[in-house]
Amino acid sequence: MFFANISLDQLNRFVARLTIGQTGEVFILERTGALIANSAGDPAYIAAVAGGPNQPDGEDGSLPVTHPENVDFRRLTANESSNLLIRSGAQQLQHYRGHWEAIQRPEQHTIRIDGKRHFLQAIPYRQDYGLDWLIVTIIPESDFMAEIEANRQRTMVISLVALLSSIALGVWGTRRLVTPIWDLNRATEKLADGDLAPETQPTAILEVESLRQAFHQMAHRLGDSFRALKNSEQRFATLLENVPVGIVVFDQDGKLIWSNPLSRQLYGEGRLGTEVARRSETFQVYQANTEQLYPVDQLPAMRALNGETITVDDIEIISPKTGQRVPLEAHGAPVFDADGHIVYAIVAFQDIRERREVERLTTLYQKELEQEVAYKTAALEEAQRIAQMGSWELEVATRQSTWTQQMFRLVGWHPDQPAPTLQEILEITYPDDRQDLERAVAEAMTQGQAYELEHRIIRADGELRYFISRGEPVLAAQGQVIRLVGTATDITERKQIELELLRLQAQLTIQATVDSLTQVSNRYQLDTFLELEWQRCQQSTSTLAILMVDVDHFKAFNDYYGHLRGDECLQQLAQILRNCVSRASDLVGRYGGEEFILVLPQTDREGAGQVARTIQAALYEANIPHADSAVSDRVTVSIGITIVSQAIHILPKEAIQQADEALYQAKQQRNCYRVSQL
């Protein structure tokens, strides 16, 4: 402990020699808060002779440090320092962080000591030898401000010198500039008085000379602008004089300041000078179709002077020439200056007698049209009743519909009940058709597509009826669908006829293509199918197999069992042949008598042989008795096979002939198959 305190004392003297600003301090302490060193020169520990009073061990040599066994040492904390900055800084830092171990990285704080701001920085210091110290620096704000104050004084002196120099230069420069500028000022006054070509004297100062030349260019352009403005005003006045409407202009006090010829013609030459406030009485301005004078505050000119832009068509005046009332349409608008104040009111008006006559005729025509529409509507209702058709409308936004009376009758509802919503319409639609109708209506509303759909409706009495519904979208100006309109036609009777025709057609198709005894394809269907598959085979690289099947000793079977049992035998064989081919592209047909043909697309020699063996095995399992057969005690068949490919250029009938020849070879042995490869 003694030698450690001696080392701390040396470190303390080193730190005390550091300069931290003018009055700043730095101190080093352990994580326990014990001082290690400080720049104030305060001791880091207290030493005392055993049994004697505690005294700091300083340089005065008051204690005999050569005999450490007689000395007791106690470390001082930063909070016990006699230096105000060190003691207050340590207390406030410990107040901020709670304990010294919480400071793990550099921190900066602003603290107050004796009411003055100080800046505090705490930096952790660690080494691999186990040192874990805190280095704390405290600098008063005044240390910084002192240098700033010194700089401020130097800046004021420099600024004062610069100001005096600027004043001297300004006086000299002003004397050079004032003469040409006064010359420009006088030219500007002349320009303001209307002289668009004022004269000025050239100057040697380039900037002022450039300004003088720019001034003359501006004056020249201003003169051109004034002349163009005057020409424009003349053209505008000519235009207003000749427009086919009356135009009058009033100032902000309501006095007339301008009028065109048509307005003077309508009002009379001597009466236009009347102020707006007296205009209704002077001009006998009436409300249309009444004997009441038009309210002064509602006149277009008065409303325009109040800031409104207004159009009215309910004004009538007495013509000064004919004494008759003349209906007018008037449009009034205010005219504002640059500050937004109303300076004028302009009113345009025109004689609308011809338009009123057109409106009267239109109203008369509208009444006649309504009567015609009512008649046509009644006729349409009758036509819809006869045609079993109703019409409807559906609002997209509300999903609410509007139905004609015939539409109610078609679904068995009373016409006095409310029209149904879209959801209610879907509820009376047959469940299997409901999704299709809902999809068609949705696409019409979202995509604007018209639709025509056949579906079923369940009437109120439970009867199922067939309908054709047609719907078309009605678009707004922006292109979105706002409603659907359409018709619904009851086609139940027609549908019943169509279904019966389809049934008969299917029956005829079966009769035309199916063998009535065995229910496999007949000779006609067999030839048609073979021709199609033959063409497909010639256009591809696949093969086509043809199997000709013949019952062994079938004549003996008929002679022994009878023709009725023979027919049953052929029916059983046809069923076995159908079961032995599982592909939809394969076909089994009766070629004639006890002979059958199988057409197997995309089948090679091996595949055809497999089918032949499957047929013989299945027929054996069926065990159809044949007591008079020379081959077996049960029915057997012989099979001739031919395989056709793209490279073989023969006709279908020639391929059947090849299969027949293979069958002939098989019948020499019976109950077997032979293959003829083309």
BELWO-V883100 format. One line per field, one symbol per residue. burial: # if it has 9 or more other C-alpha atoms within 8 Angstrom, else .. Layout:
burial=???
This chain:
burial=....#..##.###.##...#...########.#######.#########......##.............#.#.#####.#...########.#..#..#..#..#....#.#...#########......##########.#.................................#..##.##..##.##....#.#.........##..#...#..##.##................##...########.###..######.###..##.###.###.######.....##.#..#######.######.######......###########.....############...........................#..##..#########..###############.#....###..##.###..##..##.##.###..####.#.#####.....###########.....############..#...............#####..#########..###.##..##...###########.#.###..##..###.###.######.#.....######..########.###..##.##.###.###...#.##.#..###############.....#..##.##########..#######..
